[in-house]
Amino acid sequence: MDQKPNPVYKDERYGQYRELLYYYDQEGKFDKRVGFHGEPDRIILQQAWDMFNERIEDARQKVLAGKVSPVAYYMEKILADPMNLSMMAGIPIWKVKLHFKPYFYKRMGEKNRKKYAEAFNITVEQLDNVE
């Protein structure tokens, strides 16, 4: 992936990337400042995002193959886990796990579809149609 770095984040003088850092000062008070991190930090962050993108794509492929429901794909897309999704949607975790299976997803009521769509910040139609 040969992308040019965003000039807003790159400080050409130092060859480092600007980042907002939170820290405790000498008086023990919480403070923030702009700091610079070098290439190793950027590489680590890029590897983490690459891993997330692989998980999202894997979930998408499983949905297209009919192995899991769109709920599993959208959960990966927002970087959530079943417990977080349960709390966000207001659906018990055991039902969330059932809704990962296409059989139960197809029989899910409109009320739960709306809850999932709201949690994922999408429409009900988008929930049913994975890109």
C-alpha positions, 0 to 999 in steps of 0.5 A: 500500500503506497500511500503518501502520508497525510501532511497534517500528521507528518512532520517533515523535519523529524520524519515522525508522526504527530499524535495527541498524548495524555500524561500525568505532569509532575504535580500528578495532574492529568494533561495532554500535549502533541507529541511525535512518534516515529516510524515503528509506532506507525508500523505497529498501528498499521499492522493492527488496522490490517488485522482488523480489516482482515477480520472484517473481510473474513466475516464478509466472506462468511456472510456471502457463503451463508455461514454466518449472518450479517450481524456477525459482519457488522459487529466486526465492522464496528470492532465490537464483541458479542457482549458490547453488541448486546449492551449497545443493542439492548438484546440479551447476549444469548440472543445475539449469539443465536442471531449470528446463525443464518437460521435464527437471523432469518426468523428474527423479528423486525423489533430486533432488526431495528435494534441492531440497525440502530446499534450499527448506525445503519438502516434495516435494509443495509443490515440485510444487504452486506456489500 
